Amino acid sequence: MQAVNFGRIENLQVRGGEPVLDSRLRVYREIKFCGDNAPRPETGSQNFVLKAEVLDLLNELTALVDGTIESLVVRHGLPFTASIEAGLSHAPETVSAIPREESPQRQSQLAPPPRK
């Protein structure tokens, strides 16, 4: 996804909760004219922390088990939205395979507004 930076991945097969990179997979890059279209600078990094968006995607793959991600939109090298073909057994409210800690900024966004 970091190499795509901006674009989409289509027809991503998922088997046993793992992505299958086969000939059906299609990757499309969006090009911004007069813009920076290079891969993300983090692409070559060996040591990095996974962003919350990547953890959410991994949770979706785990919960999906077997299915197809018809379209995975990538923004700034991160998963942004996905259209998933899934059976009735896919229940997103029960997804919790990979726990994550919320950042203080995200916690404040999720907190209810103070009472007056």
C-alpha positions in Angstrom: 0.0 0.0 0.0 2.9 2.3 0.7 4.1 1.8 -2.9 0.6 2.7 -4.2 0.4 5.8 -2.0 -2.9 6.9 -3.6 -5.1 4.5 -5.5 -7.0 1.3 -5.0 -6.5 -2.5 -4.9 -9.3 -4.6 -6.5 -10.3 -8.2 -6.3 -8.2 -9.1 -3.2 -9.0 -12.7 -2.3 -8.9 -13.6 1.4 -8.4 -17.2 2.5 -8.1 -18.2 6.1 -8.0 -14.6 7.1 -4.9 -14.0 5.0 -4.7 -12.0 1.7 -4.0 -14.0 -1.4 -1.8 -12.2 -3.9 -2.6 -13.9 -7.2 -3.2 -13.0 -10.8 -6.8 -11.8 -10.1 -5.5 -8.9 -8.0 -5.5 -5.5 -9.7 -3.6 -2.5 -8.4 -4.4 1.1 -9.6 -2.4 4.2 -8.7 -3.9 7.6 -8.9 -1.6 10.2 -10.4 -1.8 13.8 -9.5 -0.4 16.0 -12.3 2.4 18.4 -11.1 2.2 16.5 -7.8 4.4 14.1 -5.8 3.4 10.6 -7.1 6.3 8.7 -5.5 5.8 5.9 -3.1 5.7 6.7 0.5 9.1 7.4 2.1 8.5 4.7 4.6 8.5 2.0 1.9 12.1 1.0 2.5 11.8 1.1 6.3 12.5 -2.1 8.2 11.3 -0.9 11.6 8.0 0.9 11.9 4.8 0.9 14.0 1.6 -0.3 12.2 -0.9 2.5 12.0 -4.5 2.1 13.3 -5.9 1.8 9.8 -3.6 -1.1 9.0 -4.6 -2.9 12.2 -8.3 -2.3 11.3 -7.7 -3.9 7.9 -6.0 -6.9 9.5 -8.9 -7.3 11.8 -11.3 -7.2 8.9 -9.3 -9.9 7.1 -9.3 -12.1 10.2 -13.0 -11.7 10.6 -13.8 -12.2 6.9 -11.8 -15.6 6.9 -12.8 -16.4 3.3 -14.1 -13.8 0.9 -13.2 -11.0 -1.5 -12.3 -7.4 -1.0 -13.8 -6.0 -4.1 -12.1 -2.6 -3.7 -9.6 -1.3 -1.1 -9.0 2.4 -1.4 -5.5 3.6 -0.4 -4.8 7.2 0.7 -1.3 8.3 1.9 -0.2 4.7 1.7 -2.9 3.5 4.2 -6.1 1.6 3.8 -8.9 4.1 3.7 -12.2 2.3 2.7 -13.0 -1.2 1.5 -15.9 -2.8 -0.3 -16.1 -6.4 1.0 -18.0 -9.3 -0.4 -18.9 -11.4 2.6 -21.4 -14.0 3.7 -23.8 -13.4 6.6 -21.3 -14.8 9.1 -19.2 -11.6 8.7 -20.1 -9.6 11.8 -17.9 -6.5 12.1 -19.1 -5.7 15.6 -17.4 -8.8 16.9 -14.0 -8.1 15.3 -11.3 -7.9 17.9 -8.4 -10.2 16.7 -5.7 -7.5 17.0 -6.1 -5.2 20.0 -4.8 -1.7 19.6 -4.3 1.2 21.9 -6.0 4.4 21.0 -3.9 7.6 20.9 -4.8 10.3 23.4 -6.1 12.4 20.4 -8.3 9.6 19.2 -9.6 8.9 22.8 -10.6 12.6 23.1 -12.5 12.3 19.7 -14.3 9.2 21.0 -15.1 10.6 24.4 -18.7 11.9 24.9 -19.0 15.7 25.2 -18.8 17.1 28.7 -22.2 17.7 30.4 -23.3 21.2 31.3 
